[in-house]
Amino acid sequence: MKPFAVLIPEGIDIEAIVNVNPSLFEGDYIKYLINTVVVKHGNLIDDNRRSYNKEKYYDVTEKYVSIKSFSKKHKAICDYLRHNNTNVYGGRTERLIGQTSIFHRKGYEKGRPFTYRFSKEFRKQRLRIEYIHDDKLIRRIIKDSSKIDNELKSGKYEFMTKFFNQNYLKIDFEKAVSKCELRYEQHQDYIKYVKEFVQITNLYNGIYRLTYKHNSVGRFYTNLTQLNKVYREFITYKDKSLSEVDISNSVIFFLGLLLDKTNIDNIISILSNNNINSIKNIINGHNYSLYLMFSKSVENLSQKEIEQVQSKSENGTFYDSFVSEFETTFSFDEMEGFYKLDNEDEYVGTFEQKRKICKKIVLAMIFAKPTQYLKIQAIFRVKFPELLEGINSFKKEVGYEKLSHLLFQIEALFVLNIVARNFQ
């Protein structure tokens, strides 16, 4: 079994801890304990589905996390790591900067396991890679850390999980780590650094986190979909590079489909083989009625607007339509501020950069409350007044969040039920 990579704050000296009491302390198990805190912090960022650039609603390194016991010595080792001081080394020069305990434990809560976080001195340290060699411990870690929703273990989407096989899905770990370190030197965002380091390490270790959001948007989330695209060049499947298939303007494309009753009938026919109950089950009964309500909200749209939305989404120019209006509405500094929220390169005002801003903010407006993004609504109204009125009418009647659910579900239905099945 190949060694298991773990992430250790660079100021922690594992060997020095083991040497204190070799009969009690097992190096691999101490690595497991420390790595668990790092990994769970990285996973917390994904699981909360928040953008670390837009809203740092907490410092993830301050969160307490549980650590599963895989040894009779578990409690004794954890107690040592929180009660006894150890040397703290700073920077890559391994300079001794002080002494403190490694763990801090949260106060006891009845019916709950103990939870831990690093002492303050270790929370923002860069990470280094070490390896666990105990096969039994490795197997237990992988089993406990992997996450596969029940809908993906059996049933119609079980076929998707076969691609997540460590024998086939591989990452050039050394190059990916170098990329992660280089990116951190540039962006200096520790939360992003931890998240990305954990993601590429999980892929290397064969720890897969596969979830299916059946009750909301019907999407299939995986290690790959959450991983920043800059790392994809280091990933192979059966020794072949990955290729990306993207639907241009996908949200607007499916919105355009929902505006045309003829297309709606075709969609239902394709997905349900002329059985209306099938599409109800796939989309979810409650959301099916919402889908009908949306059709009602936009039934008075002119054919001209419908054709404009459809043609611009198909030829990839939908968001291009708003660039000039954004330029006149917002200053260069405002546009630069928008761009920096989601991008790391310098904003110089190229058309492509402006288009990215338009896409991000127009979509945010479409999915937001009707009382939000009023400037963007004014820009959108110039091009598509009837569509904006229909969208806002629907959101006021059933809730603004339902529109994103419907559009993402339609997209997911096609990708999972039609496109993905061609790769079985």
N, C-alpha and C positions, 0 to 999 in steps of 0.2 A: 504494500500500500504506500502511495507516495506521501511524503511528509505534508503536514497540515500547516499552512501559513497563518501566523497570528500577528496582530498589531499591538505593539508595546510602546507606551510613551518613552521617548529616548532617555529620560532622566532616571528610569528605573533599571537597577542592576539585578537581574534575576539570579545570576550566579552568586552574588554576594548574599542574597537572602537564603539560598539553598545552603550555603556554607555555614550559616548560623546554626542549623540543626539538620544535617543531611538525613537523619533517620525519620524526621517528620516531614520535611519539605521535599516534594518532588517537583523538579523543574518544569516538567510538562504540565502538571496540574496548576502550578502558579501561573504559567503562561495562559492556560485556559481561563482562569479567573479574571486576569487582567484584560485579556482579549475580549471577554464577554461584555465588559463594561463599554469598551470602545465600539464593538459591533452593535450593541443594542442602542447606543447613542446614534450611530449612523442609520440604523433601521428606523428609529423614531422619526427622523426627518422624512423618509419616504412614507411611512404609515400615516402621518398627519396630513400628507398631501398639501403642504404649505410651500410657498416660495420663500426661500431664505433671503432672496434679494429684496423682496417687497415688504415683508413683515417679520421681523425678528421678535416674535411674540414671547420667546423665552430663549435663554442660553441653554442649548441642548446638553452641554457638558455638566450642567448643574442638576440634571434629572437623576433621581435614584432609580436603579434597575435591579431586578431580581437575578440571581445566579443559581442555576439548577445544580444540585449536588450529584456528583458522580463518584464520590469517594467517602469512606468513613472518616477521613481526616478533614473533610470539607470545612466544618465549623471551626476546627482548631486553626486551620490555615487562615481562614477569613478573619478570625479574631486576632491572630498575630498581625495580619496586614493592616488592621485598624487600630491596634493598641501600641504597636512598637514602631519607633522611628527608624527610618532607613535613610541612607544618603540620597540627596537629590542632586542630580547632575544637570547642568544647563548647557544648551547648545551642543554642537557637534564636536566641540573641543573636549567634551566630557569633564568640564570644570566643576568641582564640588562647590555647590552654592548653599548648602544647608542640610538640615535633617527634618523629616516629618513622616507621619504614617502615610501609607499608600491609599487606604480606603477610609471613607467616612460612612458610617451606617446610620440609616434613618431610625428614629425611635420606634419601639415596638408598637404594632397595631394588631389588635386581636383578630385572628382569623386570616392574617396576611403573612406572607413570607418576608424575611428580612430583605431589605433592599440597600444597595450600595452605590456610591459614586466616588470618584477620585478626590483626594484632598486638593485644595486649591492650586498647589504648586505644580500638579501634573495635568491640570485640565486643558491647558492651551499648548502643551508641548507637541512638537512634531513627532511623528510615529516612525518606528523602525520595524522591520520584519524579522521575526524569528520563526522557528518551526517546532511543531510537536511531532514526535516519532512513535508514540504509544498507539498502536493500531486500534486497540479496544476503545481507548478514549476518543480517538478520531471518529470512529463509527458512531459513538454515542453523541458527539457534538454535532455531526452532520444530521443525524436523525432528529435531534432536538431543535436544530436551528432552521431546518428546511420548513417551508410553509407552502402547502398545496391545498387549495380549497376543495371541498367535497365534490363540487360540480365538475372539477377537472380530474378527479380520481376515477370517475366512472361516468357513463352517459355520453351525450353527443359531442362534448368537447374533450374527451379523454385523449383523442388523437394528438392534441396540441402538446401534451406533456412529453411525448416521445422524443422531441427535439432537444430536450434538456437532459442530456446524457453526457456525463463527464468524459466518456471515451471518445465522443465525437465533438462536443462543444468545448473549445479550448481558447485560452487567452495567453498571449505572449506577456507573461506576468512582469518580467523585468522591464520591458519597454513601456508597458502600461503604468508601472510604478514611477518610472522616470518622467513620464508625461504628467502624472499627478503632482509630483514634486515641483516640476517646472511651472505648472499652472498655479500652484500655491504661491510660489515666489512672485508671480505676476498679480494675482487677484487678492492675496492676503486675507481671504475669507476662510476662517478656520472651520466653520460649519460646513461649507462646501467641500473643503479639503477632507474632513472626516467622512462625509457622505460618499464621495467618489472613491476614497481609499477602501472603504468597507465594501462598496459595490464590486470593484475589480477583484478584491480578495475573495469575496463570496463566489464569484465566477470561477476563479482559480481552484478553490476548494471543493467545487461541486455542490455548493449550498444554493438551492434555487427557491425563490419566493414567487409563487404563481397564484394570482388571485383573479377571481371572476366576479365582477360587480353586477350580479343578476338583478337586484332590486332598484338600481338607479340607471346607469348608462349602458349596462351590458358589455362592458369592455373587459379585455383580458390583459392584465398587468403582469409583467415578468421582469427579471433582472435586466433584460435587454432593453425593454421599453423605458425603463427608468434611468438607464445609463446614458450619460452625456455622449453625444454622437462622436466626439473627438476620439473616443476609445474604440470605436468599432473597427478601425483599421487593424487593431491588434487581435481581433477575434476571428476564429475560423470554425467551420463545421465540416467534419470529415476532411480536414486539411485544405478546405477551399474558403476563400474570402467571402464574407457576407455581402449580399446585395440588398439594397433598400428599394422597396416599391412604395411610392407615395401617391396618394390621390390629391391632385392639385386643387386647392380651394375646397377641400372636402366638405366642410360644414356648409358652405354656401351652395355647393353642388347639390347636396341632399336637401337643402332648403328649397332650391329651385325645383327639385323633383316633387316636393310636397305641395308646391303651388299649382300643380297641373293635375287635374282629376284623372286624365288619361294615364299619366305616369303612375299615379296612385294605384289604379286598377292593375297596371302591369306589375308593380312591385308586389302587390298582394298575390297575384297569380304566380309569380316566380317563387316567392317564399313559401307559399302554402299549397301549391299545386291545386289551386282553385278551391281549397278548403278554408273558409274564413275562420274557423276555430283554430287552425294551426297558427295563423298570424297573431291571433289574440294571445295564444299561449306563449309564443316567442317574445312578443313585445311586452307582455304583462297586462293582464286584464284592465287594471285601472288606467294605465298609460295608453291603452288602445282607445279608450273613450276620450282621453285628452287629445290624442291624435285626430280624432274626428272633430273635436271642438276647434282645434287649430285650423283644420280645413274650412270650417265654418267661418272663422275669423278673417280668413283671407280670400273668401270666395268672390268678393267684389273687385279684386285686383284687375286692372286692365291687362289685356293680352300683351300690350306693349311692355309693361313693367316685367311681366312674367318672362317674356322672351329676352329682355335685357339681362335679368338675373341669370337665366340659364345660359345664354351665349357667353357672357363675361366669366361665368364660373368654368365653363368648358374650355375656353381659350386662355384661361389663367390671368385675365386682366381685371377681375372684379375690384381688387384692392387698389390697382393702379388708378382707378377712377377718382380716388379721394386724395391723391397726393397733392395736387395743386391747391385744393381747399385747405388741407392741413398746413401748407406753406404760408398761406395768407392769414390763417387763424392763429398760428402759434409761431413764436419767435424761434430763432436758431437755438438759443439756450434752453427753451422749453422742449424743443424736439430732442436736443442732446440729453436732457434729463429723462425723457421717456425711453430713449434708446438704451441708456446705461442701466435701466432696471433689469434688462434681460440679456444684455450682450456685453462681451468683454473687450471687443476691439474699439478703437477710437472712432468717435462719431465725427465724420467730415462732411456729411450732408449729401452723400450719393443717393441716386434714385432708389437703389436697392435698399439702402438703410431707411429711407423715408417710407418705402413700401412696407418694410417690416413693422414700423411704428403704426402705420395705418391698419395693417392686418390685426395686430395685437389689440389696438384700442377699439376698432370697429366691432370685433368679436366680443370684446368686454362689454361694449354698449348693448349689443344684441342680447346678451345673456344677463344683463343687469336689471335692476328695478327701473320702471319707466320714469322715475323721478331723478335718475342718475345720468351722468354723461350728457348733460343738456347741450353743451357745445358740439359734441359729436353727433347728437341727434339732429342738430340744425344742419350740419354738413351732410348727413345721410339723407335728410328730407329733401334736399335739393335734387338728388338723383332718384330717390325711390320714396316719394311721399306716401303713396298708398300702402306700400309694403311696411313702412314704419308704423303707420296707423294700425294695420292689422296685427303686427307683432305686439305693439303696446296694448292693444285691446285684449289679446289672448293672455298676456302676462298679468294684466289687471284682474282678469276674471279667475284665473286658476293658480296664479303665483309665478313669479318671474323665473324661478329655478326649473320649472317644468319644461321650458322650451329647450334648454341645453340637454335635458334628459332625453327628450324625444329625438333630437337631431343626432346625438351621440349613439342612441340605440339603433337608429336606422343605419348609421355608418357601421356600427359594430356588427349588425346583422349581415350586411353584405360582406364585410371583411372576413368574419368567422365562418359564416354558413356557405359562402359561395367562393370567395378568393382562396381562403386558407385550405379548404377541402381539396383544392386542386394540387396541393403539395403532399397529400397523404401517401 
